[in-house]
Amino acid sequence: MLGGVRKNMTESFLSDNCPPMGIYETLYAFRDSFGSFMGTEGTHPWSQGFPLTTPLENFDGPSLPDSVDVTWEDRFYPKAWGHPELRESIADYYNSQYGSEITPENVMVFAGGRPGIYTVLAFLKNNVQVRLGNIEWPAYLDIMEQTDTNFQVVPFTKENNFHPSNSAYFDRAGLNAKTRLMPILSNPQNPSGQTRWGEELRELIQMAEQPKNGILLDEAYEMFHSPSVSGIQFVQDLDNSNVFIAGACTKGLQSPGIRVGWIVASKKNIETLANYSSFGMGGVSHPSQLYAVKLLEPNRVKQARKAVEQHYNWQRERYGKAFEEMGLGVYTGNGGFYHWLEVPEGMTSAELNRRLFKRGAAILCASDCDMARPHSKDPDYVTPYTRFFRFSFGPLLPETFEADIRLFSEVLDEYKRELDI
Ligand SMILES: Cc1ncc(COP(=O)(O)O)c(C=O)c1O
């Protein structure tokens, strides 16, 4: 039919329960209110989870490669488990930065962080129970729902400062002997910036290496902390474990568009993931993998890590101070590129967002990060985080700071005045 709407649409064979990740819903609501897409001129991408993709000049960040050579061999099908050069670069990267002793056979390359995480969850045995924070990166809930993963949430509250103990993730109360436990944590955490490092991270990994335990440690924000953090530093026997470490070029290497990520795990588990790739994925684009090799060139990556750490520490600190001065509750940890904030009593982050939309800005309401919410929308469900939200300073240029804070304060003050707060 041309130009018209078909009345009796054929019933779709695909799932009715596959909404976009929560962040996208915010983007659509923003477009409907503001009239143009987030990211276009005149908008303020405070809800967005991407880093600057230009050199971090204020902190002597390296340039980003702008081409790769593509030869006839790169037009072959890629290897299911990843380009040998990239697997080698990734293994060298971890071994030189964190003193680990992994080999390329411990690395499987995916088209970004998400496909790696999705695949691990899709292949978990039925007796594995996932544990994850009550707040986490919104995509986890969608992934668990679509992969039919059995999971339980761990409380994240003001009382535990959004940072429960490691043992909370491995609590076996009420479980039978056959159940295996597999916490999933983003570390540094999206959305709160809470970070486990040093002795606390060592303990987490020790627990994960105990019999019946494993872990999926999502280190997308590995470089956004002083010092950079990877659980690989503390793994004793990777090949006899169910430790999975997820990494990507997406955040610290400033290249979300090349779609390269990876999972580091035991050789046996990597083999299973690679077998899946052979029939379900077909490997990852060679040019993208070659680009990633350039990003990981040892001298470049050393300079990049330093610049990322310094630039984002600086941004975290000054935005945090400004938010405190505005009277917001600031619960952010020391990592990542998000602030985890609370509006005063009487307000909601959803209403704040509606007001921000009108001014071309948006934040991410904490309800989207609530892992205990029903996946299909339930009008009766009330999230315990109605006053919380995530503010991203990932994509913000240094020069927008004053204007960002001015705009944010204006909208907040206007909302406060109306409520007489
Ligand atoms: C916690 C977390 N893990 C992983 C990723 C990586 O995602 P991508 O699939 O874009 O590499 C992200 C990106 O937003 C993230 O926030």
The ligand as an SDF file (V2000), in Angstrom:
LIG
                    3D

 16 16  0  0  0  0  0  0  0  0999 V2000
   28.3600   -0.5650   31.7880 C   0  0  0  0  0  0  0  0  0  0  0  0
   28.5930   -0.6300   30.3270 C   0  0  0  0  0  0  0  0  0  0  0  0
   29.0890   -1.7510   29.8060 N   0  0  0  0  0  0  0  0  0  0  0  0
   29.3760   -1.8760   28.5070 C   0  0  0  0  0  0  0  0  0  0  0  0
   29.1470   -0.8220   27.6380 C   0  0  0  0  0  0  0  0  0  0  0  0
   29.6300   -1.0030   26.2480 C   0  0  0  0  0  0  0  0  0  0  0  0
   28.7790   -0.8830   25.2730 O   0  0  0  0  0  0  0  0  0  0  0  0
   29.1350   -0.9960   23.7330 P   0  0  0  0  0  0  0  0  0  0  0  0
   28.3180   -2.1460   23.2610 O   0  0  0  0  0  0  0  0  0  0  0  0
   28.6960    0.2980   23.1620 O   0  0  0  0  0  0  0  0  0  0  0  0
   30.6150   -1.2490   23.5670 O   0  0  0  0  0  0  0  0  0  0  0  0
   28.5750    0.3520   28.1160 C   0  0  0  0  0  0  0  0  0  0  0  0
   28.2140    1.4560   27.2260 C   0  0  0  0  0  0  0  0  0  0  0  0
   27.3470    2.2610   27.4830 O   0  0  0  0  0  0  0  0  0  0  0  0
   28.3260    0.4560   29.5080 C   0  0  0  0  0  0  0  0  0  0  0  0
   27.8380    1.5740   30.0450 O   0  0  0  0  0  0  0  0  0  0  0  0
  1  2  1  0
  2  3  1  0
  2 15  2  0
  3  4  2  0
  4  5  1  0
  5  6  1  0
  5 12  2  0
  6  7  1  0
  7  8  1  0
  8  9  2  0
  8 10  1  0
  8 11  1  0
 12 13  1  0
 12 15  1  0
 13 14  2  0
 15 16  1  0
M  END
$$$$
